[in-house]
Amino acid sequence: MRRLPLALTTALAAAVILAGCTTATPPSATPSATPPLSAAPTPEVVANLVVALDGISFTDASGTVTASFDDGTALLALLQQATGELPEPEPIDAPDGYGFTLVNYDWDGLRVTADESGDGPASIAVLAAEVDGIPVATTEGLAVGATRSELVDAGAWALVDEEDTATAEYLGLDGREVPDTISLTHPGSVGIEYLLFALDGDVVTQIQVPANDFSDI
């Protein structure tokens, strides 16, 4: 048999060894693309008016503004901002013996009573669950259309001792004493101010703020 040269034999052996050790390299897997994290959607702010014993707050997408009942000008400005309008004032006829110059500003669902000059305190009467389409309620969430039981659950009381919360036409809520006043309902006691709810049967038809038991008008 004819022998191959040593160098050629060595080369062939090395080639065989290398061929046996070589395996096909699988194509590298392409990593799946991870979608970027998206920011949580910002909750939509629903414009609303909240009535408390001290004043009104208005909240919309731009934030919250408040106005005190002690500042009629600021109160009217807040409602103008909320509704986009300021109604023409309507004079109130003063009873005999009273020289005040009060006027009413009537929105769709709410009335403000203030001094003709705009200075000084003001009060409101909420007449509907919405004011020009804007929901309006107390800090407890009570609105025109609320039930008597909801009022009583919130702590409302009958304004006259002889009346019962189950039948009284008017109920008070969130009362607090006002120094240097005398209650006309409870002679000898300090007067109080509160939110007054008028009811027709068992349904709230109007909310007056601030109401009190020491003024005679």
Backbone as JSON Lines, residues from 0, in Angstrom:
{"i":0,"aa":"M","n":[0.86,-1.19,0.0],"ca":[0.0,0.0,0.0],"c":[0.88,1.22,0.0]}
{"i":1,"aa":"R","n":[0.47,2.17,-0.71],"ca":[1.23,3.41,-0.84],"c":[0.92,4.32,0.31]}
{"i":2,"aa":"R","n":[1.93,4.76,1.05],"ca":[1.75,5.63,2.18],"c":[1.77,7.09,1.76]}
{"i":3,"aa":"L","n":[0.9,7.83,2.5],"ca":[0.87,9.27,2.24],"c":[1.99,9.92,2.99]}
{"i":4,"aa":"P","n":[2.46,10.99,2.53],"ca":[3.51,11.73,3.27],"c":[2.98,12.11,4.64]}
{"i":5,"aa":"L","n":[3.89,12.14,5.63],"ca":[3.54,12.41,7.02],"c":[2.84,13.76,7.16]}
{"i":6,"aa":"A","n":[3.3,14.76,6.47],"ca":[2.72,16.09,6.61],"c":[1.28,16.1,6.12]}
{"i":7,"aa":"L","n":[1.01,15.36,5.01],"ca":[-0.34,15.34,4.48],"c":[-1.27,14.58,5.41]}
{"i":8,"aa":"T","n":[-0.74,13.48,5.99],"ca":[-1.54,12.68,6.93],"c":[-1.94,13.51,8.14]}
{"i":9,"aa":"T","n":[-1.0,14.26,8.65],"ca":[-1.26,15.09,9.81],"c":[-2.32,16.14,9.5]}
{"i":10,"aa":"A","n":[-2.26,16.73,8.33],"ca":[-3.21,17.78,7.93],"c":[-4.61,17.22,7.81]}
{"i":11,"aa":"L","n":[-4.71,15.97,7.2],"ca":[-6.02,15.36,7.04],"c":[-6.62,15.02,8.39]}
{"i":12,"aa":"A","n":[-5.8,14.54,9.32],"ca":[-6.3,14.18,10.65],"c":[-6.84,15.42,11.38]}
{"i":13,"aa":"A","n":[-6.13,16.49,11.22],"ca":[-6.56,17.73,11.89],"c":[-7.87,18.21,11.31]}
{"i":14,"aa":"A","n":[-8.02,18.05,9.98],"ca":[-9.26,18.5,9.33],"c":[-10.43,17.68,9.82]}
{"i":15,"aa":"V","n":[-10.21,16.34,9.97],"ca":[-11.29,15.48,10.45],"c":[-11.7,15.86,11.86]}
{"i":16,"aa":"I","n":[-10.7,16.11,12.71],"ca":[-10.99,16.49,14.09],"c":[-11.77,17.79,14.15]}
{"i":17,"aa":"L","n":[-11.35,18.76,13.34],"ca":[-12.05,20.05,13.33],"c":[-13.47,19.9,12.81]}
{"i":18,"aa":"A","n":[-13.63,19.04,11.81],"ca":[-14.97,18.85,11.26],"c":[-15.88,18.22,12.28]}
{"i":19,"aa":"G","n":[-15.36,17.32,13.1],"ca":[-16.18,16.68,14.1],"c":[-16.56,17.61,15.22]}
{"i":20,"aa":"C","n":[-15.75,18.61,15.49],"ca":[-16.02,19.53,16.59],"c":[-16.88,20.7,16.19]}
{"i":21,"aa":"T","n":[-17.02,20.94,14.92],"ca":[-17.76,22.12,14.45],"c":[-19.24,21.82,14.39]}
{"i":22,"aa":"T","n":[-20.04,22.64,15.03],"ca":[-21.49,22.51,14.97],"c":[-22.07,23.79,14.42]}
{"i":23,"aa":"A","n":[-23.24,23.67,13.84],"ca":[-23.89,24.86,13.27],"c":[-24.35,25.77,14.39]}
{"i":24,"aa":"T","n":[-24.04,27.03,14.29],"ca":[-24.45,28.02,15.28],"c":[-25.85,28.52,14.94]}
{"i":25,"aa":"P","n":[-26.83,28.29,15.83],"ca":[-28.2,28.73,15.52],"c":[-28.25,30.23,15.44]}
{"i":26,"aa":"P","n":[-29.1,30.71,14.59],"ca":[-29.23,32.18,14.49],"c":[-29.69,32.73,15.82]}
{"i":27,"aa":"S","n":[-29.07,33.82,16.2],"ca":[-29.44,34.43,17.48],"c":[-30.87,34.92,17.42]}
{"i":28,"aa":"A","n":[-31.61,34.67,18.53],"ca":[-33.0,35.1,18.58],"c":[-33.07,36.62,18.71]}
{"i":29,"aa":"T","n":[-33.95,37.19,17.94],"ca":[-34.13,38.65,18.0],"c":[-35.02,38.98,19.19]}
{"i":30,"aa":"P","n":[-34.52,39.75,20.17],"ca":[-35.34,40.05,21.35],"c":[-36.6,40.81,20.95]}
{"i":31,"aa":"S","n":[-37.71,40.43,21.58],"ca":[-38.97,41.12,21.26],"c":[-38.91,42.55,21.78]}
{"i":32,"aa":"A","n":[-39.42,43.43,21.0],"ca":[-39.4,44.85,21.37],"c":[-40.35,45.08,22.54]}
{"i":33,"aa":"T","n":[-39.91,45.77,23.59],"ca":[-40.75,46.09,24.75],"c":[-41.37,47.47,24.55]}
{"i":34,"aa":"P","n":[-42.69,47.53,24.53],"ca":[-43.31,48.86,24.31],"c":[-42.99,49.79,25.45]}
{"i":35,"aa":"P","n":[-42.76,51.05,25.14],"ca":[-42.44,52.01,26.21],"c":[-43.62,52.16,27.16]}
{"i":36,"aa":"L","n":[-43.29,52.37,28.43],"ca":[-44.33,52.57,29.43],"c":[-45.03,53.9,29.17]}
{"i":37,"aa":"S","n":[-46.32,53.85,29.13],"ca":[-47.07,55.08,28.9],"c":[-47.52,55.64,30.23]}
{"i":38,"aa":"A","n":[-47.57,56.96,30.32],"ca":[-47.99,57.62,31.55],"c":[-49.47,57.35,31.79]}
{"i":39,"aa":"A","n":[-49.83,57.2,33.07],"ca":[-51.23,56.98,33.41],"c":[-52.06,58.18,32.98]}
{"i":40,"aa":"P","n":[-53.23,57.95,32.42],"ca":[-54.05,59.08,31.98],"c":[-54.47,59.95,33.15]}
{"i":41,"aa":"T","n":[-54.46,61.23,32.93],"ca":[-54.87,62.17,33.97],"c":[-56.38,62.15,34.1]}
{"i":42,"aa":"P","n":[-56.89,61.9,35.33],"ca":[-58.35,61.87,35.5],"c":[-58.98,63.19,35.07]}
{"i":43,"aa":"E","n":[-60.1,63.09,34.38],"ca":[-60.8,64.29,33.94],"c":[-61.45,64.98,35.14]}
{"i":44,"aa":"V","n":[-61.24,66.28,35.24],"ca":[-61.81,67.05,36.33],"c":[-63.19,67.55,35.92]}
{"i":45,"aa":"V","n":[-64.19,67.18,36.69],"ca":[-65.55,67.64,36.42],"c":[-65.8,68.92,37.21]}
{"i":46,"aa":"A","n":[-66.12,69.99,36.52],"ca":[-66.36,71.27,37.19],"c":[-67.5,71.12,38.18]}
{"i":47,"aa":"N","n":[-67.33,71.72,39.35],"ca":[-68.38,71.63,40.37],"c":[-68.27,72.79,41.35]}
{"i":48,"aa":"L","n":[-69.38,73.07,42.01],"ca":[-69.46,74.09,43.05],"c":[-69.78,73.4,44.37]}
{"i":49,"aa":"V","n":[-69.06,73.77,45.42],"ca":[-69.3,73.2,46.75],"c":[-69.64,74.34,47.71]}
{"i":50,"aa":"V","n":[-70.74,74.17,48.42],"ca":[-71.23,75.19,49.34],"c":[-70.95,74.75,50.77]}
{"i":51,"aa":"A","n":[-70.32,75.62,51.55],"ca":[-70.07,75.37,52.96],"c":[-70.55,76.58,53.76]}
{"i":52,"aa":"L","n":[-70.43,76.51,55.07],"ca":[-70.93,77.6,55.9],"c":[-70.12,78.87,55.71]}
{"i":53,"aa":"D","n":[-68.86,78.75,55.36],"ca":[-68.01,79.93,55.2],"c":[-68.07,80.53,53.81]}
{"i":54,"aa":"G","n":[-68.43,79.73,52.79],"ca":[-68.42,80.27,51.44],"c":[-68.56,79.18,50.4]}
{"i":55,"aa":"I","n":[-68.16,79.51,49.18],"ca":[-68.29,78.61,48.04],"c":[-66.91,78.34,47.45]}
{"i":56,"aa":"S","n":[-66.71,77.12,46.96],"ca":[-65.51,76.81,46.18],"c":[-65.92,76.31,44.81]}
{"i":57,"aa":"F","n":[-65.12,76.68,43.81],"ca":[-65.36,76.24,42.44],"c":[-64.12,75.53,41.93]}
{"i":58,"aa":"T","n":[-64.31,74.32,41.42],"ca":[-63.2,73.52,40.92],"c":[-63.44,73.18,39.45]}
{"i":59,"aa":"D","n":[-62.39,73.38,38.64],"ca":[-62.43,72.91,37.26],"c":[-61.01,72.46,36.9]}
{"i":60,"aa":"A","n":[-60.75,72.25,35.63],"ca":[-59.45,71.72,35.21],"c":[-58.29,72.64,35.58]}
{"i":61,"aa":"S","n":[-58.55,73.93,35.77],"ca":[-57.48,74.87,36.08],"c":[-57.19,74.96,37.57]}
{"i":62,"aa":"G","n":[-58.01,74.33,38.41],"ca":[-57.77,74.37,39.85],"c":[-59.02,74.72,40.63]}
{"i":63,"aa":"T","n":[-58.83,75.16,41.87],"ca":[-59.93,75.48,42.77],"c":[-59.79,76.9,43.28]}
{"i":64,"aa":"V","n":[-60.89,77.63,43.26],"ca":[-60.93,78.98,43.83],"c":[-62.06,79.01,44.86]}
{"i":65,"aa":"T","n":[-61.89,79.85,45.86],"ca":[-62.9,79.96,46.92],"c":[-63.27,81.41,47.15]}
{"i":66,"aa":"A","n":[-64.45,81.61,47.72],"ca":[-64.89,82.96,48.08],"c":[-65.75,82.85,49.32]}
{"i":67,"aa":"S","n":[-65.56,83.82,50.22],"ca":[-66.28,83.83,51.48],"c":[-67.59,84.59,51.35]}
{"i":68,"aa":"F","n":[-68.58,84.2,52.15],"ca":[-69.83,84.95,52.18],"c":[-69.63,86.33,52.78]}
{"i":69,"aa":"D","n":[-68.52,86.54,53.45],"ca":[-68.22,87.86,54.01],"c":[-67.79,88.86,52.93]}
{"i":70,"aa":"D","n":[-67.48,88.37,51.74],"ca":[-66.99,89.21,50.66],"c":[-67.89,89.02,49.44]}
{"i":71,"aa":"G","n":[-68.94,89.86,49.36],"ca":[-69.89,89.72,48.27],"c":[-69.26,89.9,46.89]}
{"i":72,"aa":"T","n":[-68.3,90.81,46.79],"ca":[-67.64,91.05,45.5],"c":[-66.91,89.81,45.02]}
{"i":73,"aa":"A","n":[-66.17,89.17,45.92],"ca":[-65.42,87.96,45.55],"c":[-66.37,86.82,45.21]}
{"i":74,"aa":"L","n":[-67.48,86.74,45.94],"ca":[-68.45,85.68,45.69],"c":[-69.05,85.82,44.29]}
{"i":75,"aa":"L","n":[-69.42,87.03,43.93],"ca":[-69.98,87.26,42.61],"c":[-68.95,87.0,41.52]}
{"i":76,"aa":"A","n":[-67.69,87.36,41.78],"ca":[-66.63,87.12,40.8],"c":[-66.42,85.62,40.59]}
{"i":77,"aa":"L","n":[-66.48,84.84,41.66],"ca":[-66.31,83.39,41.54],"c":[-67.42,82.8,40.68]}
{"i":78,"aa":"L","n":[-68.66,83.2,40.93],"ca":[-69.77,82.65,40.16],"c":[-69.73,83.11,38.71]}
{"i":79,"aa":"Q","n":[-69.24,84.31,38.49],"ca":[-69.08,84.78,37.12],"c":[-68.02,83.94,36.4]}
{"i":80,"aa":"Q","n":[-66.93,83.62,37.1],"ca":[-65.9,82.76,36.52],"c":[-66.45,81.37,36.21]}
{"i":81,"aa":"A","n":[-67.25,80.84,37.13],"ca":[-67.77,79.49,36.96],"c":[-68.77,79.39,35.81]}
{"i":82,"aa":"T","n":[-69.65,80.38,35.71],"ca":[-70.75,80.3,34.75],"c":[-70.51,81.11,33.48]}
{"i":83,"aa":"G","n":[-69.56,82.02,33.55],"ca":[-69.3,82.87,32.38],"c":[-70.24,84.05,32.26]}
{"i":84,"aa":"E","n":[-71.03,84.31,33.31],"ca":[-71.96,85.44,33.23],"c":[-72.18,86.03,34.62]}
{"i":85,"aa":"L","n":[-72.59,87.3,34.64],"ca":[-72.99,87.98,35.86],"c":[-74.34,88.63,35.57]}
{"i":86,"aa":"P","n":[-75.41,88.07,36.11],"ca":[-76.74,88.61,35.82],"c":[-76.88,90.05,36.29]}
{"i":87,"aa":"E","n":[-77.81,90.75,35.69],"ca":[-78.12,92.11,36.13],"c":[-78.77,92.05,37.52]}
{"i":88,"aa":"P","n":[-78.35,92.92,38.43],"ca":[-78.95,92.9,39.77],"c":[-80.4,93.37,39.74]}
{"i":89,"aa":"E","n":[-81.2,92.74,40.58],"ca":[-82.61,93.11,40.69],"c":[-82.86,93.65,42.1]}
{"i":90,"aa":"P","n":[-83.31,94.9,42.23],"ca":[-83.5,95.5,43.55],"c":[-84.53,94.73,44.38]}
{"i":91,"aa":"I","n":[-84.3,94.73,45.7],"ca":[-85.23,94.12,46.65],"c":[-85.92,95.23,47.41]}
{"i":92,"aa":"D","n":[-87.22,95.19,47.48],"ca":[-87.95,96.19,48.25],"c":[-87.72,95.95,49.73]}
{"i":93,"aa":"A","n":[-87.18,96.96,50.41],"ca":[-86.92,96.83,51.84],"c":[-88.23,96.96,52.62]}
{"i":94,"aa":"P","n":[-88.42,96.12,53.65],"ca":[-89.62,96.26,54.49],"c":[-89.62,97.63,55.18]}
{"i":95,"aa":"D","n":[-90.78,98.08,55.59],"ca":[-90.89,99.36,56.29],"c":[-89.98,99.36,57.52]}
{"i":96,"aa":"G","n":[-89.24,100.44,57.66],"ca":[-88.36,100.57,58.81],"c":[-86.95,100.09,58.55]}
{"i":97,"aa":"Y","n":[-86.71,99.49,57.39],"ca":[-85.36,99.01,57.06],"c":[-84.83,99.82,55.88]}
{"i":98,"aa":"G","n":[-83.6,100.25,56.01],"ca":[-83.03,101.09,54.97],"c":[-81.96,100.42,54.14]}
{"i":99,"aa":"F","n":[-81.95,99.08,54.1],"ca":[-80.9,98.41,53.34],"c":[-81.15,98.53,51.83]}
{"i":100,"aa":"T","n":[-80.1,98.34,51.09],"ca":[-80.18,98.42,49.62],"c":[-79.67,97.1,49.04]}
{"i":101,"aa":"L","n":[-80.39,96.03,49.29],"ca":[-79.98,94.73,48.8],"c":[-80.51,94.47,47.4]}
{"i":102,"aa":"V","n":[-79.78,93.63,46.67],"ca":[-80.2,93.23,45.32],"c":[-80.01,91.73,45.17]}
{"i":103,"aa":"N","n":[-80.73,91.15,44.25],"ca":[-80.59,89.73,43.91],"c":[-79.89,89.57,42.57]}
{"i":104,"aa":"Y","n":[-79.02,88.56,42.48],"ca":[-78.41,88.14,41.22],"c":[-78.89,86.72,40.96]}
{"i":105,"aa":"D","n":[-79.65,86.53,39.89],"ca":[-80.27,85.23,39.63],"c":[-79.58,84.5,38.48]}
{"i":106,"aa":"W","n":[-78.98,83.36,38.81],"ca":[-78.48,82.43,37.82],"c":[-79.52,81.34,37.63]}
{"i":107,"aa":"D","n":[-79.31,80.48,36.66],"ca":[-80.17,79.32,36.47],"c":[-79.85,78.29,37.55]}
{"i":108,"aa":"G","n":[-80.61,78.31,38.65],"ca":[-80.39,77.36,39.72],"c":[-79.8,77.94,40.99]}
{"i":109,"aa":"L","n":[-79.5,79.22,41.0],"ca":[-78.9,79.82,42.2],"c":[-79.17,81.31,42.23]}
{"i":110,"aa":"R","n":[-79.37,81.85,43.44],"ca":[-79.6,83.28,43.62],"c":[-78.68,83.81,44.71]}
{"i":111,"aa":"V","n":[-78.02,84.92,44.43],"ca":[-77.17,85.6,45.41],"c":[-77.86,86.88,45.84]}
{"i":112,"aa":"T","n":[-77.91,87.11,47.14],"ca":[-78.42,88.36,47.69],"c":[-77.24,89.12,48.28]}
{"i":113,"aa":"A","n":[-77.02,90.33,47.82],"ca":[-75.85,91.11,48.24],"c":[-76.21,92.57,48.31]}
{"i":114,"aa":"D","n":[-75.32,93.36,48.9],"ca":[-75.53,94.79,48.95],"c":[-75.45,95.37,47.55]}
{"i":115,"aa":"E","n":[-76.22,96.41,47.31],"ca":[-76.24,97.04,45.99],"c":[-74.86,97.48,45.54]}
{"i":116,"aa":"S","n":[-74.03,97.9,46.49],"ca":[-72.68,98.37,46.16],"c":[-71.75,97.21,45.82]}
{"i":117,"aa":"G","n":[-72.13,95.98,46.19],"ca":[-71.25,94.83,45.99],"c":[-70.35,94.57,47.16]}
{"i":118,"aa":"D","n":[-70.23,95.56,48.06],"ca":[-69.38,95.4,49.23],"c":[-70.14,94.66,50.33]}
{"i":119,"aa":"G","n":[-69.38,94.16,51.3],"ca":[-70.0,93.52,52.45],"c":[-70.4,92.09,52.19]}
{"i":120,"aa":"P","n":[-71.12,91.49,53.14],"ca":[-71.47,90.08,53.04],"c":[-72.56,89.81,52.02]}
{"i":121,"aa":"A","n":[-72.7,88.53,51.68],"ca":[-73.73,88.09,50.75],"c":[-74.23,86.73,51.21]}
{"i":122,"aa":"S","n":[-75.37,86.32,50.68],"ca":[-75.9,84.99,50.97],"c":[-76.4,84.38,49.68]}
{"i":123,"aa":"I","n":[-76.63,83.07,49.71],"ca":[-77.1,82.41,48.49],"c":[-78.3,81.53,48.8]}
{"i":124,"aa":"A","n":[-79.06,81.27,47.76],"ca":[-80.12,80.27,47.81],"c":[-79.9,79.36,46.62]}
{"i":125,"aa":"V","n":[-79.6,78.09,46.9],"ca":[-79.41,77.1,45.85],"c":[-80.78,76.52,45.51]}
{"i":126,"aa":"L","n":[-81.19,76.64,44.25],"ca":[-82.55,76.29,43.85],"c":[-82.61,75.05,42.98]}
{"i":127,"aa":"A","n":[-81.46,74.52,42.6],"ca":[-81.43,73.33,41.74],"c":[-80.14,72.57,41.99]}
{"i":128,"aa":"A","n":[-80.08,71.34,41.5],"ca":[-78.89,70.51,41.69],"c":[-77.73,70.97,40.82]}
{"i":129,"aa":"E","n":[-78.03,71.8,39.81],"ca":[-77.0,72.34,38.93],"c":[-77.22,73.84,38.75]}
{"i":130,"aa":"V","n":[-76.12,74.55,38.59],"ca":[-76.15,75.99,38.31],"c":[-75.56,76.21,36.93]}
{"i":131,"aa":"D","n":[-76.41,76.56,35.99],"ca":[-75.97,76.67,34.59],"c":[-75.21,75.43,34.16]}
{"i":132,"aa":"G","n":[-75.71,74.27,34.55],"ca":[-75.11,73.0,34.13],"c":[-73.98,72.51,35.02]}
{"i":133,"aa":"I","n":[-73.61,73.28,36.05],"ca":[-72.52,72.89,36.95],"c":[-73.11,72.3,38.23]}
{"i":134,"aa":"P","n":[-72.74,71.06,38.59],"ca":[-73.28,70.47,39.83],"c":[-72.92,71.32,41.03]}
{"i":135,"aa":"V","n":[-73.87,71.46,41.96],"ca":[-73.62,72.22,43.19],"c":[-74.17,71.42,44.36]}
{"i":136,"aa":"A","n":[-73.35,71.28,45.41],"ca":[-73.74,70.49,46.58],"c":[-72.98,71.0,47.79]}
{"i":137,"aa":"T","n":[-73.38,70.54,48.96],"ca":[-72.67,70.9,50.19],"c":[-71.43,70.02,50.32]}
{"i":138,"aa":"T","n":[-70.63,70.28,51.35],"ca":[-69.43,69.46,51.58],"c":[-69.8,68.01,51.89]}
{"i":139,"aa":"E","n":[-71.03,67.79,52.37],"ca":[-71.49,66.43,52.65],"c":[-72.04,65.75,51.4]}
{"i":140,"aa":"G","n":[-72.06,66.49,50.27],"ca":[-72.61,65.93,49.04],"c":[-74.11,66.07,48.91]}
{"i":141,"aa":"L","n":[-74.72,66.91,49.76],"ca":[-76.17,67.1,49.72],"c":[-76.53,68.2,48.72]}
{"i":142,"aa":"A","n":[-77.49,67.92,47.89],"ca":[-77.9,68.87,46.85],"c":[-79.41,68.96,46.84]}
{"i":143,"aa":"V","n":[-79.92,69.92,46.08],"ca":[-81.36,69.99,45.86],"c":[-81.78,68.66,45.22]}
{"i":144,"aa":"G","n":[-82.81,68.06,45.79],"ca":[-83.21,66.72,45.35],"c":[-82.81,65.64,46.33]}
{"i":145,"aa":"A","n":[-81.96,65.99,47.32],"ca":[-81.59,65.02,48.36],"c":[-82.83,64.69,49.2]}
{"i":146,"aa":"T","n":[-82.75,63.57,49.9],"ca":[-83.9,63.14,50.69],"c":[-83.77,63.57,52.15]}
{"i":147,"aa":"R","n":[-84.91,63.56,52.83],"ca":[-84.93,63.89,54.25],"c":[-84.03,62.93,55.04]}
{"i":148,"aa":"S","n":[-84.08,61.65,54.72],"ca":[-83.27,60.68,55.46],"c":[-81.78,60.94,55.27]}
{"i":149,"aa":"E","n":[-81.37,61.4,54.09],"ca":[-79.97,61.74,53.86],"c":[-79.55,62.92,54.73]}
{"i":150,"aa":"L","n":[-80.45,63.89,54.87],"ca":[-80.17,65.04,55.73],"c":[-80.02,64.61,57.18]}
{"i":151,"aa":"V","n":[-80.97,63.82,57.65],"ca":[-80.95,63.38,59.05],"c":[-79.7,62.54,59.31]}
{"i":152,"aa":"D","n":[-79.32,61.69,58.36],"ca":[-78.1,60.88,58.52],"c":[-76.86,61.76,58.62]}
{"i":153,"aa":"A","n":[-76.92,62.93,57.98],"ca":[-75.78,63.85,58.02],"c":[-75.76,64.69,59.29]}
{"i":154,"aa":"G","n":[-76.82,64.59,60.12],"ca":[-76.86,65.32,61.39],"c":[-77.78,66.51,61.41]}
{"i":155,"aa":"A","n":[-78.7,66.61,60.46],"ca":[-79.62,67.75,60.42],"c":[-80.59,67.71,61.6]}
{"i":156,"aa":"W","n":[-81.08,68.89,61.97],"ca":[-82.02,69.0,63.09],"c":[-83.19,69.91,62.7]}
{"i":157,"aa":"A","n":[-84.29,69.76,63.41],"ca":[-85.44,70.64,63.22],"c":[-85.15,71.99,63.86]}
{"i":158,"aa":"L","n":[-85.54,73.07,63.21],"ca":[-85.19,74.41,63.68],"c":[-85.97,74.81,64.92]}
{"i":159,"aa":"V","n":[-87.13,74.24,65.11],"ca":[-87.96,74.55,66.27],"c":[-88.08,73.29,67.12]}
{"i":160,"aa":"D","n":[-87.93,73.47,68.44],"ca":[-87.93,72.31,69.34],"c":[-89.21,71.49,69.22]}
{"i":161,"aa":"E","n":[-90.32,72.16,68.98],"ca":[-91.59,71.45,68.94],"c":[-91.75,70.61,67.67]}
{"i":162,"aa":"E","n":[-90.86,70.82,66.7],"ca":[-90.95,70.07,65.45],"c":[-90.05,68.84,65.49]}
{"i":163,"aa":"D","n":[-90.32,67.93,64.58],"ca":[-89.55,66.7,64.49],"c":[-88.86,66.63,63.14]}
{"i":164,"aa":"T","n":[-87.67,66.04,63.11],"ca":[-86.95,65.95,61.83],"c":[-87.71,65.14,60.79]}
{"i":165,"aa":"A","n":[-88.64,64.31,61.25],"ca":[-89.39,63.47,60.31],"c":[-90.47,64.23,59.57]}
{"i":166,"aa":"T","n":[-90.86,65.42,60.09],"ca":[-91.97,66.15,59.47],"c":[-91.67,67.64,59.24]}
{"i":167,"aa":"A","n":[-90.61,68.18,59.84],"ca":[-90.34,69.62,59.75],"c":[-90.14,70.05,58.29]}
{"i":168,"aa":"E","n":[-90.65,71.23,57.99],"ca":[-90.51,71.77,56.63],"c":[-89.11,72.32,56.39]}
{"i":169,"aa":"Y","n":[-88.42,72.71,57.47],"ca":[-87.06,73.23,57.36],"c":[-86.15,72.48,58.33]}
{"i":170,"aa":"L","n":[-84.94,72.17,57.86],"ca":[-83.94,71.52,58.7],"c":[-82.63,72.3,58.61]}
{"i":171,"aa":"G","n":[-81.88,72.29,59.72],"ca":[-80.58,72.96,59.75],"c":[-79.46,71.95,59.78]}
{"i":172,"aa":"L","n":[-78.27,72.39,59.35],"ca":[-77.09,71.51,59.33],"c":[-75.83,72.35,59.52]}
{"i":173,"aa":"D","n":[-74.82,71.73,60.16],"ca":[-73.51,72.37,60.35],"c":[-73.62,73.67,61.15]}
{"i":174,"aa":"G","n":[-74.39,73.67,62.21],"ca":[-74.55,74.89,63.01],"c":[-73.33,75.22,63.84]}
{"i":175,"aa":"R","n":[-73.13,76.52,64.07],"ca":[-72.06,76.98,64.97],"c":[-72.5,78.29,65.61]}
{"i":176,"aa":"E","n":[-72.03,78.51,66.82],"ca":[-72.39,79.71,67.56],"c":[-71.69,80.94,66.98]}
{"i":177,"aa":"V","n":[-72.4,82.07,67.08],"ca":[-71.84,83.36,66.64],"c":[-71.78,84.25,67.87]}
{"i":178,"aa":"P","n":[-70.58,84.57,68.34],"ca":[-70.45,85.38,69.56],"c":[-71.2,86.71,69.45]}
{"i":179,"aa":"D","n":[-71.65,87.2,70.61],"ca":[-72.33,88.49,70.71],"c":[-73.67,88.53,69.98]}
{"i":180,"aa":"T","n":[-74.28,87.38,69.8],"ca":[-75.64,87.33,69.25],"c":[-76.54,86.57,70.22]}
{"i":181,"aa":"I","n":[-77.84,86.79,70.11],"ca":[-78.82,86.1,70.96],"c":[-79.83,85.4,70.07]}
{"i":182,"aa":"S","n":[-80.01,84.13,70.3],"ca":[-80.95,83.34,69.52],"c":[-82.38,83.82,69.72]}
{"i":183,"aa":"L","n":[-83.1,84.01,68.64],"ca":[-84.52,84.34,68.71],"c":[-85.37,83.08,68.89]}
{"i":184,"aa":"T","n":[-84.82,81.96,68.5],"ca":[-85.52,80.69,68.65],"c":[-85.4,80.13,70.06]}
{"i":185,"aa":"H","n":[-84.22,80.36,70.65],"ca":[-83.95,79.88,72.0],"c":[-83.47,81.07,72.84]}
{"i":186,"aa":"P","n":[-84.39,81.9,73.32],"ca":[-84.01,83.08,74.1],"c":[-83.07,82.73,75.25]}
{"i":187,"aa":"G","n":[-82.04,83.58,75.4],"ca":[-81.05,83.34,76.43],"c":[-79.85,82.56,75.96]}
{"i":188,"aa":"S","n":[-79.95,81.99,74.75],"ca":[-78.83,81.23,74.19],"c":[-78.1,82.07,73.14]}
{"i":189,"aa":"V","n":[-76.85,81.73,72.92],"ca":[-76.08,82.4,71.86],"c":[-76.67,82.0,70.51]}
{"i":190,"aa":"G","n":[-76.74,82.95,69.6],"ca":[-77.26,82.65,68.26],"c":[-76.34,81.74,67.48]}
{"i":191,"aa":"I","n":[-76.9,81.07,66.51],"ca":[-76.1,80.19,65.65],"c":[-76.36,80.52,64.19]}
{"i":192,"aa":"E","n":[-75.42,80.14,63.35],"ca":[-75.61,80.19,61.9],"c":[-75.44,78.78,61.35]}
{"i":193,"aa":"Y","n":[-76.05,78.51,60.21],"ca":[-76.11,77.14,59.73],"c":[-76.54,77.12,58.26]}
{"i":194,"aa":"L","n":[-76.54,75.94,57.67],"ca":[-77.12,75.73,56.36],"c":[-78.58,75.36,56.56]}
{"i":195,"aa":"L","n":[-79.48,76.04,55.86],"ca":[-80.91,75.78,55.98],"c":[-81.39,75.04,54.75]}
{"i":196,"aa":"F","n":[-82.12,73.95,54.98],"ca":[-82.69,73.14,53.89],"c":[-84.21,73.23,53.94]}
{"i":197,"aa":"A","n":[-84.8,73.67,52.84],"ca":[-86.26,73.68,52.72],"c":[-86.68,72.39,52.02]}
{"i":198,"aa":"L","n":[-87.74,71.77,52.55],"ca":[-88.2,70.51,51.99],"c":[-89.65,70.6,51.54]}
{"i":199,"aa":"D","n":[-89.94,69.86,50.5],"ca":[-91.31,69.65,50.06],"c":[-91.56,68.16,50.26]}
{"i":200,"aa":"G","n":[-92.31,67.84,51.32],"ca":[-92.43,66.43,51.68],"c":[-91.1,65.95,52.23]}
{"i":201,"aa":"D","n":[-90.5,64.98,51.56],"ca":[-89.21,64.43,52.02],"c":[-88.08,64.73,51.04]}
{"i":202,"aa":"V","n":[-88.25,65.76,50.22],"ca":[-87.24,66.09,49.21],"c":[-86.79,67.54,49.38]}
{"i":203,"aa":"V","n":[-85.48,67.77,49.34],"ca":[-84.92,69.12,49.46],"c":[-85.22,69.91,48.2]}
{"i":204,"aa":"T","n":[-85.79,71.1,48.39],"ca":[-86.1,71.97,47.25],"c":[-85.24,73.22,47.21]}
{"i":205,"aa":"Q","n":[-84.58,73.54,48.33],"ca":[-83.77,74.76,48.37],"c":[-82.76,74.66,49.53]}
{"i":206,"aa":"I","n":[-81.58,75.25,49.3],"ca":[-80.56,75.33,50.35],"c":[-80.17,76.8,50.5]}
{"i":207,"aa":"Q","n":[-80.28,77.34,51.71],"ca":[-79.94,78.74,51.98],"c":[-78.71,78.79,52.87]}
{"i":208,"aa":"V","n":[-77.75,79.61,52.48],"ca":[-76.5,79.73,53.23],"c":[-75.97,81.17,53.14]}
{"i":209,"aa":"P","n":[-75.51,81.76,54.26],"ca":[-75.68,81.25,55.61],"c":[-77.04,81.69,56.17]}
{"i":210,"aa":"A","n":[-77.67,80.8,56.91],"ca":[-78.89,81.14,57.63],"c":[-78.54,81.29,59.1]}
{"i":211,"aa":"N","n":[-79.4,81.93,59.87],"ca":[-79.12,82.07,61.31],"c":[-80.42,82.21,62.09]}
{"i":212,"aa":"D","n":[-80.32,82.11,63.41],"ca":[-81.52,82.23,64.25],"c":[-81.52,83.5,65.09]}
{"i":213,"aa":"F","n":[-80.71,84.51,64.7],"ca":[-80.66,85.74,65.48],"c":[-81.02,86.98,64.7]}
{"i":214,"aa":"S","n":[-81.23,86.87,63.38],"ca":[-81.67,88.01,62.59],"c":[-83.19,87.95,62.44]}
{"i":215,"aa":"D","n":[-83.82,89.12,62.37],"ca":[-85.26,89.15,62.27],"c":[-85.76,89.34,60.86]}
{"i":216,"aa":"I","n":[-84.83,89.32,59.87],"ca":[-85.25,89.37,58.46],"c":[-84.43,88.37,57.68]}
